Amino acid sequence: MMDDYPSAVFNRNGELVGFDVEMTHQFARQLDLKLGFLPVRSITEGGHGVNTSYCDVFMSLLPITPELIERVAMTSPVLKSAVGMIVADHLRSSFRPGPIFAR
């Protein structure tokens, strides 16, 4: 879907699982709605799906950026978390925070 870690994957039993999937199930339960998942390859494709009534909701664990807000209407974030990397100790100095994650 994106160049990020997956938040929706198929497990060994062929079941769709992950954070996005669980949040979508909770959302549907709260609104007493039937739920169905449709394949989407990108944020742009998901936004197009909503705009053309292919689907009613597009849910994804994605960073909220100014560029994205200009293209897609969003709700308030449901998760705020720190981002970290695990690297071998001898490579630690090769990585430093970028402007978004500056200390």
N, C-alpha and C positions, 0 to 999 in steps of 0.2 A: 504494500500500500504506500508506504513512505520510506525514506531512507532513515528509519528509526526502528527501535525495537518493536516487535509486534505486540499489540494489546488484544488481538483476536487471532487464535490459531486453532487448527484441528488437532485434537489429541490422538493417541494411538487407537482409540475406539471410533475415530471419525466424527467425534462430537466437537462442535464449535465452542471454544472456551476462552476465557481471558477477561481482563478488566472491562473492556468495552461491552462484552457479551453480558457479563453480570449486571453492569449498570443499566443496560437496555432491558433486561428481564425485570429489574426492580422498577424501572420507569413504567413499563407496561403493566405490572401488577398494581402500582399505585393508581393508574388511570383505568384499570380494569379493561385493558385492550388485548386483542389477539396480536400475536407477535410473529413476524416472519423476517428472515434475513435475506438480503440480496447482495450479490457480489459487487464490490466497488474497488477500482484499482487506484484511485487517487482522490485527494480532497476536491479537486476540480470536478471530477466525475460525480462525487457525492453531492456537491452543491447543485450540479446540473440535474441530478436525479430528483432533488427536492423541488427545484424550480420548474421542472416539466411534469411534476406529479407522478414520476416513476416510483417514488417513495414519499412517505410523509415526514420522516425524520432521518437525519444522518448524524450518527453519534460516533465520535472518534476521540481517542486520547491523543491530542495534538497540541503543539505550542500555539498560543494565541499571539499572533504578530500583527503589526499595523496593516501589512499587506493583506493578510487573511481577513481581517475585520472589514476591509473595504469591499471584499468579494462575497462574504458569507455572513448572514445574521447569526449571532451566537447568544447562548444563554450564559449565565455566570459560570465560572469554572466549578467543577465538582471535586477537583483534586488539585492541591498545591503541594509540590514536593521538591526536594533538593535533587540535583543531578550530580552523580558522581561517576568516577571511572576507577577501575581496578587495573593497575599496571605493575609490572615487575619493578622492584625498588630501584634497580640500576637505570631504568628508563624514566623515572619520576620527573627528572629535570627537563625532559623533552616536552612535557605538557605544562601548559599554564592556562589560567582562566582567560577566556575571551572577553570582549566588552560587555556581553550580557551577564556574564557570571563573575564580573570583577568583584573583588572583595572590598 
